[in-house]
Amino acid sequence: MAGGMNSRHAYGVPIGVRAGMDEAPDARPWETPPAVPVTTVQPRTRHVLVEIAGAWIEALALELRHAGDSWDVHTAYVLPGAGLVDEWAPISRIRPLHSRRALPWRA
């Protein structure tokens, strides 16, 4: 059977666009925004390492936003004695959890 909604030529086209309706720019937050460098944390990366006072702590990435000329990552992590910390950190302080760059013995 040829053609139809599931045809190969329409692969990757949002359903709303196929129906003639434009999508909001943030309708697919799991896709990479165009200006995010490929080597950094992507919106689909959830478990990350965040640098706090020179130490790398495991955190959960909640959001990614463009602030001025840089990107910020909304993170949540637990510090002993302080409890849950919820903050926006610059992307320069964030590394993917399973990254060779994040491992000190592979620097």
LINMO-V965544 format. One record per pair of residues at least 24 apart in sequence whose C-alpha atoms are under 8 Angstrom apart, sorted by the first residue. I is the first residue (numbers start at 1). GAP is how many residues later the second one is. If there is no record, write none. Layout:
BEGIN
i,gap
I,GAP
I,GAP
END
This chain:
BEGIN
i,gap
36,35
40,51
40,55
40,56
41,50
41,53
41,54
41,55
45,51
47,49
47,50
48,46
48,47
48,48
48,49
48,50
49,45
49,46
49,47
49,48
49,53
50,43
50,44
50,45
51,42
51,43
58,39
END
